[in-house]
Amino acid sequence: MMPIDNAIYDRLGSGWWDESNPLNALNGSFTPARFAYFRDVLDRLGLDPAGLRAVDVGCGGGFLAEEFAHIGCRVLGVDPSEVSIRTARQHATASGLKIGYVVNAGERLALKDESVDIAYCCDVLEHVAELDQVVAETARVLKPGGVYLFDTINRTRASKLFFIKLLQEWRLTRVVDTGVHSWAMFIKPLELEAILRRHGLRLGEIVGLGPRAGLASLGWNFVRVRLGQLSFGEASRRMDIGQVRRIDLSYLGYATKLSRRSGSGASPPG
């Protein structure tokens, strides 16, 4: 089994916004799907995002940070990759967006207690060695009543087939020639709910996130990427990532910070 390689975000981090770069596969249809759900959550909670302070934990090249900035949030993006932060800053400046970016790890956020209204963490939780500490820090900086938005990968046979075999190990379809995920670090919803509760975050809901394209189409498109016939950005769009009924691949959700560490949230499925 390949060891997880988080150094890839420094090696390839100058090309987050380049559709020929493997990291751009995380944009395509992933960013629109994630943001549409998060915006819907804010609407359902009756929150006007204009002027709210948001922290993007593990912001990468700034895909979601820019989306939240466009709807009026005051966004701070944090990421341990200096190369990724530099890329995010450059793209925000070129786009005329005011977004703060700092090199900072999620395990020790350089923010004051109860200083942000929204925190979000996407494609990150399954990469960190200290998951409990990252959630604890997120809870610390959230104001009471603040919203925590997240997505991550479930630890199931289906996720092993899709994320480990198809996208990582099989020579003809893998996205990069290194290990970007470890199946053992994927997180079951009940495990995440327990961590959230321990740190005063009440789970609101969990919904499925996944490709709506067929498996044969997915595999063929990534073969075409390997053959140089399709960009990573286009392959990502053709995956047609969105909300799905199944949660055995990836899932999205939100939690709110309790004013007191009491109460319980909705129990997610398996």
C-alpha positions, 0 to 999 in steps of 0.5 A: 500500500502506498503511503499518503503523500501530502507533499504533493500539494507543494510539488504541484501546488503552483498549478491548482487553477491549470486544468492540465494539473492533477490538482484541478480534478478537485475543482471541475464538478467538485467545487460547484457541488460542494458550494451549492450544498453549503449555500443551501445550508446557509439559506436553510439556517437563515444566515445572510453570508454578507459580512460573515467571517469564514475560515477555509481550513485546508484551502489549497489553491482557493477554489472554495475560498473564492466562492465564499468571497463572491457571496460576501464572506470575509474569508481567511484561507489557511493551508500548510502548503506555502506553494498552494497559499502563494497560488491562491493569493495570486489567483485571488488578486488576479480575480479582484477578490479580497481574501486573506491567506496564511500558511497555517496548519489546521491542528493549530489555527492562528485565530482567536477563540470564537472569532469566526461565523463559518468554518469549512473543511473539504478534502482535508479531514481524511488527510490529517494525522490529528483529526481530533485536534483539527476538529477541536481547533475548528470548534475553538475558533467558531462563535456559539451558533457558528456553522461548520461545513465539511465533506470527507470520504467514507471508509467502505468497500466502495470507497476503496474501489473508487478512491484507492483502486480506480483513482490511485492504484490502477495504472491506466486510470490513476490520477497521479503516480503517488498515494494521495489517500489511505483507506485507513484514514477515511472516516465513517459518519458515526466516527465523525459525529462522535468527534464533533460532539466531543468538541461541542459541535451538533451534527445537523445532517449528512448527505451523499456526495459522489459521481453521477456518471456511470462507472464505465464512463468514469474509468474511460475518461481517466484512461483518456487523461492518462493518454493525454486526450482529456484534461483533469478539469474536463474529466472532473466535470464529466464525473458530474459530482453532486448530491447522491442518495448513497453515502458509501463514497463521500459525504457532505454535512454541517454542524453548529456550535453549541453555546454550552457543551450539551445536547446531541445531534442527529445520528447519521447513517452508517 
